[in-house]
Amino acid sequence: MVREEFDTERSIMVDQHNIEMNDIADILFAMEQNFQDRENEAKSEFQSMTDEIRNKVRNPNLTFLNTA
């Protein structure tokens, strides 16, 4: 009787643990994807700004015309 109750409770706890571990794995995956997206966006923005500065240095007369 006690053993059956223990096994039942243990089974419920193991199942709940597995569900929570799967949820955590999904959250971790989503967080990693979000981080990768933000990192790629930052790299792209940095590259665009670098190119823009490089173009301004190479063509200073065009910069004056664009800001006037």
N, C-alpha and C positions, 0 to 999 in steps of 0.2 A: 504494500500500500504506500508506504513512505517512498520506496524506491520509484514507484510509478509516478508519484507526484514530482519527485526530484527530476526524473527523466523528462517529464512533460514540461516542467518549468525551464529546464536546461535547453530543451529543444526550442522553446519559444524565445529564449534569450539568444541562442545561436542564430536563429532566423532573423531576429531583430538586428543583431550585430551585422549579419551579412547584408541586410537591406541598407543599414547606415553606412557601411563600408562602400557599397555601390554608389550611394548618394554622394559620399565624399569624393570618390573617384571621378564622378561626373562634374562635381564642382571644381575640382582640381583641373580637369581637362578644360573646362570653360575659362577658368582663370588663366591658364597657360595660353589659350587661344587669344584671349583679350590682351594679354601682355605682348604676345607676338604681333598682333595687329597694331597696338600702340607703338611698339618699337619700330615696326616697318614704317608707320606714318611719320614718326619723328625722324627717321633716317631719310625719308623722302623729302621732308620739309627742310632738313639740314642741307641736303644736296641741292635743292632748289635755291635756297638762300646763298649757298656757296657759288653756284653758277651765276646768280644775279650779281653778286659782288664782283666776281671775276669779269663779267661782261662790262660792268661799270668802270672797272679799272682799265680794261682794254679800250673802251670807247668813252672817254670822259665827256666829249662834246655831245654825244647822244643823251647822256644823263641830264645835262643842262636843258636840252630841248624837251625831255620828258617831264621835268619838274616845273617848267614854266607855264 
